[in-house]
């Protein structure tokens, strides 16, 4: 399965976790790593190129640090421009149909803070619901999220373990069944 890792970290070189993950993913067979902030420092996205990348892969993983319970701004812009009507959804918009979409995220908060009743109130799965909705909207299969918490305080050993866990996650993860979702006017 050809996997595309779309990395959206505004300062990848200063990130211990996302930089380590990116280096690991670059070594994986059948995997393309695409770093958005390196490719588009001016935020001028080449839509045709991005759509061709998506077309040539079976699985798309969006890797990013969690920013205000969402994605960094360039990834949001990427969604708005690349996942266009008539290409990703709507009439003839079936380019992502049947592909797998997932996320790999780092958070500054602890794992305990991402639980019901924790500081952030919700689980990562809950916070990532917009990504699951995106996958559903473009008729892709959604993969359970991969996350590391407390990223600003992890040890080198924890980062190394997370690299191996990320590789294992991608090797074994299966998409979430969304057949129970009610869809109106699809």
SULWONOR-V151729 format. One record per run of one state. SS is the DSSP state (helix for helix, strand for strand, loop for the rest). FROM is the first residue (numbers start at 0). LEN is the number of residues. If there is no record, write none. Layout:
BEGIN
SS/FROM/LEN  SS/FROM/LEN
END
This chain:
BEGIN
loop/0/2  strand/2/6  loop/8/3  helix/11/3  loop/14/1  helix/15/11  loop/26/4  strand/30/5  helix/35/4  loop/39/7  helix/46/9  loop/55/3  strand/58/7  loop/65/1  strand/66/1  loop/67/2  strand/69/1  loop/70/2  helix/72/10  loop/82/2  strand/84/1  loop/85/3  strand/88/1  loop/89/10  strand/99/7  loop/106/4  helix/110/4  loop/114/9  helix/123/4  loop/127/1  helix/128/9  loop/137/3  strand/140/3  loop/143/2  strand/145/3  loop/148/2  helix/150/3  loop/153/2  helix/155/17  loop/172/2  strand/174/1  loop/175/11
END
